Amino acid sequence: MKRWLAVGAALALTFGLGGAATAQQKTKLTIYTALENDQLAPYKAAIEASVPEAEVVWVRDSTGVITARFLAEKDNPRADMVMGLAASSLLLFEKLNLLEPYAAKGAEALKPAFRDTAEPATWLGMDAFLGAICYNTAEGQKAGTKAPASWKDLTAPAFKGKLVMPHPASSGTGYLMVAAWLQMMGEEAGWKFMDALHENMAVYTHSGSAPCVQAARGERVAGIALDMRGASEKTKGAPIDVIVPAEGTGWDMEALAIVRGSKNAEVAKKVADWAATKRANEVYAKFYAVVAYPGVNNTPPNYPEKAEERMIKNDFAWMAQNRERILAEWSKRYEAKAAPKN
């Protein structure tokens, strides 16, 4: 009996150690992200289910903050991957040779706009977020304004002090709109338009969703914000119209990349391979109407019609290359109305 107990104890110890060894084989991946907080848990669960050896550790902040942090750490990177960050930021990192070259398996199946055309590829698109106008119909009626059909309608005198939009240095949504206006109108006309828009602006927030939330609450007549936030607030019952002007709107895509020099690159590559799959895009589609994989659609209630058709032909390389110059000019002109930073 003692002999069998000893054998059993030895087997238990062996399997126990094996289980511990298996648990220890998980690789912690530090991933810098600008994903919304409610997306972090579902994305982590989906990644770890598909790549069991990965343990996702998020470092999350706004697009501007994550971009600045990543650049500040360029000589001593602390992240293994960047995920859910604006492609315009990743193109800047690519230009500075901060990303690991890697073409994810299956990437050729994605929509062309979501694929890195550089050789070798370094980033992979996930989903797109668009600029939209959240217009409070009740407050607009009180103020004597009309629902804007174009961006220039927002410069009407009736909107003075009644608009809000994101700060482009803090928010990816803010920057994509500034870059879009400059591309759509040309630089001279674009800055002239923003001068007129500034006259009607109450404040520039440091969040891409806050302007729509404020409009939904009736604190502002209109806010320039994310498409999905607009649909969400309207579905909750807010008296808003979610408008994508017919002349087109700015957009950016969330993308991912592996950080050059990561010690965990092999596991990170498996995550990148997962990110290109239809299954991954079905996860993205729970939060975004426009995703990289063709045929994966999950248009939410109250999403603006023809929004994807109105995405301008965006020059991401230009957005990345001119980011510093554009933000400096924008700050010189409009920083006085920026919201205080927390």
Beta strands, then each sheet from edge to edge (+ up, - down):
strand 1: 27-33
strand 2: 54-60
strand 3: 81-86
strand 4: 123-136
strand 5: 163-166
strand 6: 201-205
strand 7: 222-226
strand 8: 240-243
strand 9: 251-258
strand 10: 290-291
sheet 1: 2+ 1+ 3+ 9- 4+ 7- 5- 6-
sheet 2: 2+ 1+ 3+ 9- 4+ 8-
sheet 3: 2+ 1+ 3+ 9- 4+ 10-
end
